């Protein structure tokens, strides 16, 4: 049998994954686990999903050859333009899939968590599209630093509820969403935005996001006469854009997989989200994964200038890719990411989300050959981060 890095039939990637959940949530998660693959395989589901991706989201997203960026770094750089999707990021690929799943399971109420706000906007968007009640949990700090996205969610008809505990960021928003789900189990579907959570969420989210790598293969074949790049690069928080970017290359070891985490103010500064370096095995939000924690198992508060990357763990797929050696992990500081974002803006006329800027910071850490084809996931656009850029660069 060919070696695979994908999920096994028990919901694990190697030693990571599983469903570590309160008994109250077991019926919800089990209902989803028993049905998600069958529903996704239905012709009617696939047709509706594909049609919405095409006519509503605007897929396929372009695979753009970044000529000036390539010349600067002496290699062939392609950008997978998820920033051009409706709502401005990759997140909508997953929310479209999950709202269709929720409808088929008879759910009428949707909850979600969000950090940078892009997943919240994407969830509020599909709830407006389908006429469903929508409640989005968001850390109080993230509400302040992502005000435009909060306004979008409210305009779309969602209720935004602040998470006031802990670091008041993504981790705490997720905790609040899980509490809500426990209290409202029957008609509520929880749309998780990252490749994290109890099985089957990491696999389901990854499958919905795998449209990214599926398109890369045929797009690159048209442009270069080959389906496989030499490297695929993505930023990692929970890791849904990365999981989708890697999916169709994951078992082909000729393709290098590169993940960029947020080093914040420095890996050892105490203000970081570099899980691969700082994390050890633990359980968070329903799955076993690598997690930043103290010696007695208390979760360490993460930090990143990017609201979407300040999560204390990574998804179980990425933990497996890291510990197995299948992927290379690098950590980019705030300063490296902001400089990379400005570089792309001024070389290519594209303002990236600060999350995506971390992926672009790969050139500070790794040198590629002139004939290498490097595909970078441009996971989101920088509109939502304009105030952060203004403050950082004194614009």
VOPAGU-2260 file (C-alpha; in pm, 1 decimal, decimal comma):
REM VOPAGU-2260
SITE   aa  ch    i         X         Y         Z
SITE  UNK   A    0       0,0       0,0       0,0
SITE  UNK   A    1     113,5     350,6     -83,5
SITE  UNK   A    2     191,0     558,7     222,7
SITE  UNK   A    3     -72,9     822,7     291,7
SITE  UNK   A    4     -69,8    1127,1     517,2
SITE  UNK   A    5    -447,5    1156,5     505,3
SITE  UNK   A    6    -698,4    1072,2     774,9
SITE  UNK   A    7    -763,6     711,2     877,8
SITE  UNK   A    8   -1104,6     555,5     932,9
SITE  UNK   A    9   -1092,4     636,7    1305,0
SITE  UNK   A   10   -1046,6    1007,9    1246,5
SITE  UNK   A   11    -672,4    1032,5    1308,6
SITE  UNK   A   12    -378,1    1171,0    1116,2
SITE  UNK   A   13    -105,7     953,4    1263,2
SITE  UNK   A   14    -140,1    1010,5    1637,8
SITE  UNK   A   15    -334,9    1336,7    1603,0
SITE  UNK   A   16    -708,3    1398,7    1566,2
SITE  UNK   A   17    -999,7    1208,1    1717,8
SITE  UNK   A   18   -1310,3    1345,1    1887,7
SITE  UNK   A   19   -1256,2    1448,9    2249,7
SITE  UNK   A   20   -1592,8    1598,2    2329,6
SITE  UNK   A   21   -1839,9    1636,0    2617,1
SITE  UNK   A   22   -2112,2    1372,2    2623,6
SITE  UNK   A   23   -2371,1    1641,9    2545,4
SITE  UNK   A   24   -2211,1    1699,5    2205,3
SITE  UNK   A   25   -2175,1    1335,4    2109,3
SITE  UNK   A   26   -2509,6    1310,7    1920,1
SITE  UNK   A   27   -2429,3    1619,4    1708,4
SITE  UNK   A   28   -2078,6    1513,1    1618,1
SITE  UNK   A   29   -2180,3    1152,0    1558,0
SITE  UNK   A   30   -2470,2    1258,9    1331,2
SITE  UNK   A   31   -2222,1    1459,5    1124,7
SITE  UNK   A   32   -1961,6    1181,3    1120,3
SITE  UNK   A   33   -2210,1     922,0     999,5
SITE  UNK   A   34   -2347,9    1141,0     722,0
SITE  UNK   A   35   -2086,6    1385,6     589,9
SITE  UNK   A   36   -1915,2    1162,4     332,9
SITE  UNK   A   37   -2242,2    1023,5     197,9
SITE  UNK   A   38   -2395,0    1371,1     166,5
SITE  UNK   A   39   -2082,6    1508,0      -4,2
SITE  UNK   A   40   -2095,2    1219,7    -252,0
SITE  UNK   A   41   -2455,5    1290,1    -356,5
SITE  UNK   A   42   -2481,1    1424,6    -710,6
SITE  UNK   A   43   -2731,2    1691,4    -602,4
SITE  UNK   A   44   -2491,3    1814,1    -332,3
SITE  UNK   A   45   -2192,9    1823,2    -566,9
SITE  UNK   A   46   -2393,5    2004,8    -834,9
SITE  UNK   A   47   -2518,1    2270,6    -592,6
SITE  UNK   A   48   -2174,6    2313,1    -432,8
SITE  UNK   A   49   -1997,8    2344,8    -769,8
SITE  UNK   A   50   -2259,4    2586,3    -905,6
SITE  UNK   A   51   -2230,4    2815,7    -602,4
SITE  UNK   A   52   -1849,1    2807,5    -615,2
SITE  UNK   A   53   -1864,8    2909,9    -979,9
SITE  UNK   A   54   -2147,7    3163,2    -992,0
SITE  UNK   A   55   -2145,9    3299,2    -636,1
SITE  UNK   A   56   -1786,0    3271,7    -513,1
SITE  UNK   A   57   -1631,9    3335,4    -855,9
SITE  UNK   A   58   -1417,9    3023,1    -887,0
SITE  UNK   A   59   -1183,2    2916,9   -1024,5
SITE  UNK   A   60    -960,9    3169,5    -849,8
SITE  UNK   A   61    -669,5    3269,9   -1076,2
SITE  UNK   A   62    -323,4    3116,6   -1053,5
SITE  UNK   A   63    -117,2    3429,3   -1111,0
SITE  UNK   A   64     246,8    3434,0   -1218,9
SITE  UNK   A   65     406,3    3708,2   -1005,8
SITE  UNK   A   66     668,6    3828,0   -1253,0
SITE  UNK   A   67     835,8    4101,8   -1051,1
SITE  UNK   A   68     828,1    3902,4    -726,8
SITE  UNK   A   69     982,0    3610,6    -917,5
SITE  UNK   A   70    1260,7    3831,1   -1052,3
SITE  UNK   A   71    1329,8    3971,4    -705,4
SITE  UNK   A   72    1370,6    3625,1    -551,1
SITE  UNK   A   73    1515,3    3449,4    -857,4
SITE  UNK   A   74    1255,9    3171,3    -875,7
SITE  UNK   A   75     914,3    3114,1   -1036,6
SITE  UNK   A   76     642,5    3234,4    -801,3
SITE  UNK   A   77     274,9    3169,5    -863,4
SITE  UNK   A   78       5,5    3310,3    -634,9
SITE  UNK   A   79    -318,6    3118,8    -586,1
SITE  UNK   A   80    -554,9    3414,9    -566,9
SITE  UNK   A   81    -800,7    3315,9    -293,4
SITE  UNK   A   82    -812,5    3688,1    -211,8
SITE  UNK   A   83   -1031,4    3733,3    -521,3
SITE  UNK   A   84   -1309,6    3509,2    -389,8
SITE  UNK   A   85   -1640,7    3664,1    -283,6
SITE  UNK   A   86   -1590,1    3785,7      77,9
SITE  UNK   A   87   -1215,9    3821,9      20,0
SITE  UNK   A   88   -1066,1    3493,5     136,5
SITE  UNK   A   89   -1063,4    3114,9     109,4
SITE  UNK   A   90   -1307,7    3083,3     400,9
SITE  UNK   A   91   -1618,2    3093,0     179,8
SITE  UNK   A   92   -1526,2    2761,4      10,7
SITE  UNK   A   93   -1588,6    2586,8     342,3
SITE  UNK   A   94   -1893,3    2786,3     457,4
SITE  UNK   A   95   -2076,3    2714,1     131,3
SITE  UNK   A   96   -2009,3    2343,0     179,8
SITE  UNK   A   97   -2110,2    2342,8     544,8
SITE  UNK   A   98   -2432,9    2542,2     499,4
SITE  UNK   A   99   -2540,7    2289,8     233,3
SITE  UNK   A  100   -2449,8    2011,5     477,6
SITE  UNK   A  101   -2649,1    2179,0     758,0
SITE  UNK   A  102   -2956,2    2213,3     534,7
SITE  UNK   A  103   -2947,2    1843,5     447,1
SITE  UNK   A  104   -2920,0    1755,9     817,4
SITE  UNK   A  105   -3228,7    1965,4     894,7
SITE  UNK   A  106   -3050,3    2238,0    1093,5
SITE  UNK   A  107   -3201,4    2587,4    1109,0
SITE  UNK   A  108   -2955,7    2781,1    1327,6
SITE  UNK   A  109   -2587,4    2841,6    1254,4
SITE  UNK   A  110   -2310,2    2934,8    1495,6
SITE  UNK   A  111   -1947,0    3009,7    1416,8
SITE  UNK   A  112   -1625,7    3141,3    1569,0
SITE  UNK   A  113   -1396,9    3391,7    1403,0
SITE  UNK   A  114   -1059,5    3555,6    1463,2
SITE  UNK   A  115    -969,4    3782,8    1174,2
SITE  UNK   A  116   -1337,0    3802,6    1088,8
SITE  UNK   A  117   -1310,9    3647,0     743,2
SITE  UNK   A  118   -1471,7    3321,1     853,1
SITE  UNK   A  119   -1741,1    3515,2    1036,6
SITE  UNK   A  120   -1814,9    3720,0     725,6
SITE  UNK   A  121   -1818,0    3406,6     509,3
SITE  UNK   A  122   -2057,3    3235,4     752,5
SITE  UNK   A  123   -2285,8    3539,4     776,4
SITE  UNK   A  124   -2281,0    3559,2     396,5
SITE  UNK   A  125   -2401,7    3203,1     338,5
SITE  UNK   A  126   -2661,3    3236,8     616,0
SITE  UNK   A  127   -2799,6    3544,2     439,0
SITE  UNK   A  128   -2794,5    3347,6     113,8
SITE  UNK   A  129   -2988,4    3058,6     268,2
SITE  UNK   A  130   -3208,5    3257,5     509,5
SITE  UNK   A  131   -3069,6    3102,4     828,5
SITE  UNK   A  132   -3020,1    3248,7    1175,3
SITE  UNK   A  133   -2650,3    3326,0    1235,0
SITE  UNK   A  134   -2457,4    3391,0    1556,7
SITE  UNK   A  135   -2084,0    3458,2    1537,8
SITE  UNK   A  136   -1856,4    3448,9    1842,9
SITE  UNK   A  137   -1553,4    3677,1    1828,2
SITE  UNK   A  138   -1293,9    3777,8    2086,0
SITE  UNK   A  139   -1336,4    4128,8    2224,1
SITE  UNK   A  140    -984,7    4223,6    2111,4
SITE  UNK   A  141   -1049,1    4092,7    1759,5
SITE  UNK   A  142   -1377,6    4285,7    1744,1
SITE  UNK   A  143   -1179,4    4605,1    1804,8
SITE  UNK   A  144    -901,9    4534,5    1553,3
SITE  UNK   A  145   -1128,0    4394,4    1281,1
SITE  UNK   A  146   -1406,6    4654,3    1292,5
SITE  UNK   A  147   -1480,3    4649,3     915,5
SITE  UNK   A  148   -1551,0    4276,0     924,6
SITE  UNK   A  149   -1772,5    4315,3    1232,6
SITE  UNK   A  150   -1973,2    4577,0    1043,2
SITE  UNK   A  151   -2004,4    4342,0     745,2
SITE  UNK   A  152   -2135,3    4058,7     963,5
SITE  UNK   A  153   -2396,2    4282,6    1123,7
SITE  UNK   A  154   -2501,1    4420,9     784,4
SITE  UNK   A  155   -2546,9    4061,3     665,1
SITE  UNK   A  156   -2787,0    4000,3     953,7
SITE  UNK   A  157   -2560,9    3808,6    1190,9
SITE  UNK   A  158   -2543,4    3863,5    1564,3
SITE  UNK   A  159   -2182,3    3913,0    1678,8
SITE  UNK   A  160   -2127,9    3801,0    2037,7
SITE  UNK   A  161   -1803,1    3903,8    2211,7
SITE  UNK   A  162   -1584,2    3651,9    2394,9
SITE  UNK   A  163   -1471,0    3824,7    2713,6
SITE  UNK   A  164   -1255,5    3554,4    2876,9
SITE  UNK   A  165    -888,4    3460,5    2844,9
SITE  UNK   A  166    -698,0    3642,4    2574,1
SITE  UNK   A  167   -1030,2    3756,7    2421,8
SITE  UNK   A  168    -922,8    3623,6    2080,8
SITE  UNK   A  169    -988,9    3320,9    1858,6
SITE  UNK   A  170    -936,5    3047,2    2118,9
SITE  UNK   A  171   -1189,9    3210,4    2350,6
SITE  UNK   A  172   -1441,6    3269,2    2070,8
SITE  UNK   A  173   -1420,8    2896,7    1994,4
SITE  UNK   A  174   -1483,8    2812,1    2359,9
SITE  UNK   A  175   -1798,6    3028,2    2357,9
SITE  UNK   A  176   -1925,4    2869,3    2036,4
SITE  UNK   A  177   -1881,9    2520,2    2182,1
SITE  UNK   A  178   -2074,9    2626,0    2495,8
SITE  UNK   A  179   -2356,1    2752,7    2274,6
SITE  UNK   A  180   -2363,1    2425,4    2082,1
SITE  UNK   A  181   -2389,3    2224,3    2404,9
SITE  UNK   A  182   -2685,3    2438,1    2511,9
SITE  UNK   A  183   -2858,9    2427,3    2170,9
SITE  UNK   A  184   -2781,4    2082,5    2032,0
SITE  UNK   A  185   -3080,1    1985,0    1819,7
SITE  UNK   A  186   -3131,7    2248,3    1548,5
SITE  UNK   A  187   -2787,7    2415,4    1557,5
SITE  UNK   A  188   -2496,5    2343,3    1325,5
SITE  UNK   A  189   -2154,0    2473,8    1421,5
SITE  UNK   A  190   -1958,7    2587,9    1115,3
SITE  UNK   A  191   -1596,3    2554,8    1225,9
SITE  UNK   A  192   -1370,3    2770,4    1009,5
SITE  UNK   A  193   -1035,4    2592,0    1046,0
SITE  UNK   A  194    -908,8    2237,1     995,7
SITE  UNK   A  195    -949,7    2182,4    1368,4
SITE  UNK   A  196   -1210,8    2044,4    1606,1
SITE  UNK   A  197   -1346,3    1694,6    1669,4
SITE  UNK   A  198   -1355,3    1442,4    1385,4
SITE  UNK   A  199   -1503,9    1476,4    1123,9
SITE  UNK   A  200   -1443,9    1854,7    1114,6
SITE  UNK   A  201   -1073,8    1859,0    1017,3
SITE  UNK   A  202   -1140,6    1618,5     729,0
SITE  UNK   A  203   -1464,9    1783,5     619,5
SITE  UNK   A  204   -1315,6    2134,6     617,9
SITE  UNK   A  205   -1007,7    2007,5     432,9
SITE  UNK   A  206   -1224,0    1839,4     168,0
SITE  UNK   A  207   -1423,7    2157,7     108,9
SITE  UNK   A  208   -1100,0    2358,6      83,0
SITE  UNK   A  209    -934,1    2100,4    -145,2
SITE  UNK   A  210   -1084,6    2286,2    -442,0
SITE  UNK   A  211    -772,9    2507,0    -405,9
SITE  UNK   A  212    -519,6    2234,0    -485,5
SITE  UNK   A  213    -752,5    2071,4    -739,6
SITE  UNK   A  214    -750,7    2396,3    -937,2
SITE  UNK   A  215    -377,0    2449,2    -893,3
SITE  UNK   A  216    -309,0    2117,4   -1067,8
SITE  UNK   A  217    -499,2    2191,4   -1388,1
SITE  UNK   A  218    -408,0    2559,0   -1391,4
SITE  UNK   A  219     -36,4    2484,9   -1358,3
SITE  UNK   A  220     -64,7    2221,3   -1627,6
SITE  UNK   A  221    -201,9    2485,5   -1865,9
SITE  UNK   A  222      71,7    2735,1   -1777,3
SITE  UNK   A  223     376,1    2510,4   -1731,4
SITE  UNK   A  224     284,0    2175,8   -1888,5
SITE  UNK   A  225     301,2    2000,4   -1550,1
SITE  UNK   A  226      48,8    1949,1   -1272,4
SITE  UNK   A  227     286,3    1953,1    -976,9
SITE  UNK   A  228     483,4    2252,1    -849,9
SITE  UNK   A  229     811,8    2200,4    -668,8
SITE  UNK   A  230     673,4    2364,9    -355,1
SITE  UNK   A  231     335,9    2469,9    -215,3
SITE  UNK   A  232     346,2    2735,1      56,4
SITE  UNK   A  233      73,4    2851,4     297,1
SITE  UNK   A  234      35,9    3031,4     627,6
SITE  UNK   A  235     -91,7    2826,6     919,3
SITE  UNK   A  236    -316,9    2916,1    1209,5
SITE  UNK   A  237    -575,0    2642,6    1246,5
SITE  UNK   A  238    -477,0    2562,9     889,6
SITE  UNK   A  239    -774,0    2542,0     651,3
SITE  UNK   A  240    -619,4    2737,3     363,7
SITE  UNK   A  241    -302,6    2531,5     403,5
SITE  UNK   A  242    -494,0    2201,3     416,8
SITE  UNK   A  243    -676,0    2290,9      95,3
SITE  UNK   A  244    -355,5    2402,3     -74,5
SITE  UNK   A  245    -172,8    2080,3      19,0
SITE  UNK   A  246    -455,4    1827,1     -26,0
SITE  UNK   A  247    -392,5    1699,7    -379,3
SITE  UNK   A  248     -14,2    1700,0    -330,1
SITE  UNK   A  249       2,1    1552,9      17,4
SITE  UNK   A  250      95,3    1197,2     -80,3
SITE  UNK   A  251     322,5    1301,7    -368,6
SITE  UNK   A  252     657,8    1348,4    -199,0
SITE  UNK   A  253     807,9    1513,0    -506,6
SITE  UNK   A  254     613,2    1823,6    -402,7
SITE  UNK   A  255     762,6    2011,1    -108,3
SITE  UNK   A  256     507,5    2127,2     150,2
SITE  UNK   A  257     589,9    2444,8     341,1
SITE  UNK   A  258     397,4    2593,5     633,3
SITE  UNK   A  259     460,1    2937,9     781,7
SITE  UNK   A  260     349,3    3008,9    1137,0
SITE  UNK   A  261     335,0    3338,0    1323,3
SITE  UNK   A  262     646,4    3397,8    1534,2
SITE  UNK   A  263     494,8    3722,4    1663,4
SITE  UNK   A  264     764,5    3925,7    1837,7
SITE  UNK   A  265    1003,8    3629,8    1824,6
SITE  UNK   A  266     966,6    3258,3    1887,0
SITE  UNK   A  267    1107,5    3276,4    2240,4
SITE  UNK   A  268     968,7    3622,8    2320,2
SITE  UNK   A  269     662,2    3495,6    2503,9
SITE  UNK   A  270     451,8    3669,8    2239,5
SITE  UNK   A  271     427,1    3416,0    1959,5
SITE  UNK   A  272     202,9    3157,4    1794,2
SITE  UNK   A  273     477,3    2925,7    1663,4
SITE  UNK   A  274     308,9    2599,8    1761,3
SITE  UNK   A  275     546,5    2362,9    1580,9
SITE  UNK   A  276     842,6    2492,8    1783,7
SITE  UNK   A  277     668,9    2569,3    2112,3
SITE  UNK   A  278     387,8    2314,9    2115,1
SITE  UNK   A  279     353,6    1967,1    2256,5
SITE  UNK   A  280      79,8    1710,6    2229,8
SITE  UNK   A  281    -243,7    1814,7    2394,3
SITE  UNK   A  282    -618,1    1840,4    2346,5
SITE  UNK   A  283    -796,1    2157,7    2239,5
SITE  UNK   A  284   -1145,2    2213,6    2098,9
SITE  UNK   A  285   -1217,4    1845,5    2058,8
SITE  UNK   A  286    -900,9    1703,9    1902,0
SITE  UNK   A  287    -553,1    1587,4    1994,6
SITE  UNK   A  288    -291,7    1807,7    1831,4
SITE  UNK   A  289      21,7    2012,9    1893,0
SITE  UNK   A  290     -60,1    2285,1    2140,3
SITE  UNK   A  291     126,6    2566,3    2315,6
SITE  UNK   A  292      94,8    2490,5    2686,1
SITE  UNK   A  293     266,7    2524,2    3020,5
SITE  UNK   A  294     440,4    2231,4    3192,6
SITE  UNK   A  295     118,5    2158,0    3383,5
SITE  UNK   A  296     -96,9    2160,6    3069,2
SITE  UNK   A  297    -247,4    2509,6    3082,4
SITE  UNK   A  298    -284,1    2667,1    2738,2
SITE  UNK   A  299     -31,9    2942,7    2667,6
SITE  UNK   A  300    -183,0    3262,0    2530,9
SITE  UNK   A  301     -74,2    3305,9    2168,6
SITE  UNK   A  302      12,3    3634,7    1999,9
SITE  UNK   A  303      37,2    3752,3    1640,2
SITE  UNK   A  304     -12,3    4083,9    1465,5
SITE  UNK   A  305    -246,2    3880,2    1245,6
SITE  UNK   A  306    -587,4    3816,1    1403,1
SITE  UNK   A  307    -622,2    3490,6    1206,8
SITE  UNK   A  308    -296,8    3328,4    1320,7
SITE  UNK   A  309    -299,8    3387,1    1697,1
SITE  UNK   A  310    -424,1    3038,2    1781,1
SITE  UNK   A  311    -231,5    2825,7    2034,7
SITE  UNK   A  312    -248,3    2508,6    1823,4
SITE  UNK   A  313    -259,7    2381,7    1467,9
SITE  UNK   A  314    -497,6    2133,3    1309,3
SITE  UNK   A  315    -419,4    1761,5    1351,9
SITE  UNK   A  316    -328,8    1719,5     982,9
SITE  UNK   A  317     -57,2    1982,0    1017,3
SITE  UNK   A  318      69,6    1833,0    1342,5
SITE  UNK   A  319     110,4    1504,6    1155,9
SITE  UNK   A  320     281,1    1670,9     859,1
SITE  UNK   A  321     524,2    1836,4    1100,9
SITE  UNK   A  322     608,4    1539,6    1325,4
SITE  UNK   A  323     635,6    1299,8    1028,4
SITE  UNK   A  324     872,0    1536,7     849,2
SITE  UNK   A  325     646,2    1556,4     542,8
SITE  UNK   A  326     624,6    1936,4     567,6
SITE  UNK   A  327     881,7    2203,4     644,5
SITE  UNK   A  328     766,0    2451,5     906,7
SITE  UNK   A  329     900,2    2806,0     939,1
SITE  UNK   A  330     800,9    3087,3    1173,3
SITE  UNK   A  331     778,3    3446,8    1049,1
SITE  UNK   A  332     785,2    3741,3    1289,3
SITE  UNK   A  333     542,4    4031,8    1272,5
SITE  UNK   A  334     816,3    4243,0    1115,7
SITE  UNK   A  335     901,7    3983,3     849,5
SITE  UNK   A  336     534,8    3936,8     758,8
SITE  UNK   A  337     460,9    4308,5     736,0
SITE  UNK   A  338     769,0    4365,3     519,5
SITE  UNK   A  339     665,3    4076,7     290,3
SITE  UNK   A  340     313,6    4217,1     260,4
SITE  UNK   A  341     448,1    4558,6     164,4
SITE  UNK   A  342     687,8    4399,4     -84,2
SITE  UNK   A  343     404,6    4221,5    -266,2
SITE  UNK   A  344     196,7    4538,7    -266,3
SITE  UNK   A  345     472,2    4746,3    -422,7
SITE  UNK   A  346     600,5    4482,9    -667,8
SITE  UNK   A  347     268,4    4339,9    -788,6
SITE  UNK   A  348      -2,7    4587,3    -689,5
SITE  UNK   A  349    -172,7    4331,8    -461,5
SITE  UNK   A  350    -238,3    4414,0     -94,5
SITE  UNK   A  351    -248,9    4081,7      93,7
SITE  UNK   A  352    -411,7    3995,5     423,3
SITE  UNK   A  353    -156,1    3991,9     705,0
SITE  UNK   A  354    -213,2    3615,5     735,9
SITE  UNK   A  355    -107,8    3570,7     371,4
SITE  UNK   A  356     187,0    3803,7     428,9
SITE  UNK   A  357     329,1    3540,8     663,5
SITE  UNK   A  358     334,6    3290,7     375,3
SITE  UNK   A  359     509,1    3550,0     156,8
SITE  UNK   A  360     777,9    3582,5     426,4
SITE  UNK   A  361     910,7    3241,1     317,3
SITE  UNK   A  362    1172,6    3425,7     113,3
SITE  UNK   A  363    1331,8    3545,9     440,2
SITE  UNK   A  364    1380,2    3184,2     544,0
SITE  UNK   A  365    1439,2    2969,9     235,2
SITE  UNK   A  366    1617,8    3014,4     -96,9
SITE  UNK   A  367    1468,1    2844,3    -400,8
SITE  UNK   A  368    1637,3    2743,0    -727,7
SITE  UNK   A  369    1579,7    2962,5   -1035,6
SITE  UNK   A  370    1375,4    2691,3   -1210,4
SITE  UNK   A  371    1168,8    2593,1    -904,5
SITE  UNK   A  372     794,7    2650,3    -932,5
SITE  UNK   A  373     670,1    2783,5    -600,0
SITE  UNK   A  374     293,6    2819,4    -550,2
SITE  UNK   A  375     193,5    3041,0    -258,1
SITE  UNK   A  376    -160,4    3049,5    -123,2
SITE  UNK   A  377    -269,5    3412,2    -115,5
SITE  UNK   A  378    -541,7    3323,5     130,8
SITE  UNK   A  379    -701,6    3664,6     173,6
SITE  UNK   A  380    -696,3    4029,4      74,5
SITE  UNK   A  381    -573,4    4315,2     288,3
SITE  UNK   A  382    -881,6    4537,5     304,5
SITE  UNK   A  383    -964,5    4411,9     653,1
SITE  UNK   A  384    -607,9    4482,3     771,5
SITE  UNK   A  385    -568,6    4832,1     632,2
SITE  UNK   A  386    -575,3    4996,0     975,8
SITE  UNK   A  387    -303,6    4755,6    1097,3
SITE  UNK   A  388     -89,9    4844,2     795,4
SITE  UNK   A  389    -156,6    5216,3     850,8
SITE  UNK   A  390     -53,0    5193,1    1216,4
SITE  UNK   A  391     252,1    4975,7    1149,0
SITE  UNK   A  392     396,8    5178,1     860,1
SITE  UNK   A  393     272,6    5519,4     983,1
SITE  UNK   A  394      93,4    5571,3     652,0
